[in-house]
Amino acid sequence: MHLSAQQSTVQPARNAALLQMIHQFLEHPLRYSEYRKAFYDSANARADISIDITPSLMPWYCYADASPVKALDDLMTAGYLAGNMEAQLLAGVSGDKPVEGIEGVLKTYDLVRAKVRNYFVPELDKWLAFRSGRRIQSLVDSLRGASDDGCPTPKPQRWRGRVDLRPVPDTLSSR
């Protein structure tokens, strides 16, 4: 799937409200979870944003998770979109930024896992090692080079057990 394919340069002032939403979400994804739809709508409708969405870059998209786990998976998608969009809007040029998308999803994952300790995405757990070595670009290159035939059928069932959605108090500071 590709969200908006046009190239353009835009005025930074036009992007201030969306950039503020992105910043708030990336600092507190559970508190600002309602921004998910705005990110998807913006990525889909705006000519100054271009994002390629593939199962290799967003493997949680393929899981056959039920609610409330699906809602947490949707936060991972929002984290990917937020990181990708932020980089494009700050640069003022439309063009997919999967490295920044992965950085956004890893930040979102860290913050969600700190509050919902039994939520996990095995692929993201592996990807965290690439962040610590500043090797996100090599991760993205390998993921883009992988066969992307879409999600397997039937969708995989990765989640086993109950999700405890009683978040711990917000004690995390900005990273």
Secondary structure as the mmCIF struct_conf table of DSSP 4:
data_model
#
loop_
_struct_conf.conf_type_id
_struct_conf.id
_struct_conf.beg_label_comp_id
_struct_conf.beg_label_asym_id
_struct_conf.beg_label_seq_id
_struct_conf.end_label_comp_id
_struct_conf.end_label_asym_id
_struct_conf.end_label_seq_id
STRN STRN1 HIS A 2 LEU A 3
STRN STRN2 THR A 9 THR A 9
HELX_RH_3T_P HELX_RH_3T_P1 PRO A 12 ASN A 15
HELX_RH_AL_P HELX_RH_AL_P1 ALA A 16 GLU A 27
TURN_TY1_P TURN_TY1_P1 PRO A 29 GLU A 34
HELX_RH_AL_P HELX_RH_AL_P2 TYR A 35 ALA A 45
TURN_TY1_P TURN_TY1_P2 ALA A 47 ASP A 48
STRN STRN3 ILE A 51 ASP A 52
TURN_TY1_P TURN_TY1_P3 PRO A 55 LEU A 57
HELX_RH_3T_P HELX_RH_3T_P2 PRO A 59 CYS A 62
HELX_LH_PP_P HELX_LH_PP_P1 ASP A 65 ALA A 66
TURN_TY1_P TURN_TY1_P4 SER A 67 PRO A 68
HELX_RH_AL_P HELX_RH_AL_P3 VAL A 69 ALA A 91
TURN_TY1_P TURN_TY1_P5 GLY A 92 GLY A 92
STRN STRN4 VAL A 93 VAL A 93
HELX_RH_AL_P HELX_RH_AL_P4 PRO A 98 LYS A 115
BEND BEND1 VAL A 116 VAL A 116
TURN_TY1_P TURN_TY1_P6 ARG A 117 ASN A 118
HELX_RH_AL_P HELX_RH_AL_P5 PRO A 122 SER A 132
TURN_TY1_P TURN_TY1_P7 GLY A 133 ARG A 134
HELX_RH_AL_P HELX_RH_AL_P6 ILE A 136 GLY A 145
BEND BEND2 ALA A 146 ALA A 146
BEND BEND3 CYS A 151 CYS A 151
BEND BEND4 THR A 153 PRO A 154
HELX_LH_PP_P HELX_LH_PP_P2 LYS A 155 PRO A 156
BEND BEND5 GLY A 161 GLY A 161
HELX_LH_PP_P HELX_LH_PP_P3 PRO A 167 PRO A 169
HELX_LH_PP_P HELX_LH_PP_P4 LEU A 172 SER A 174
#
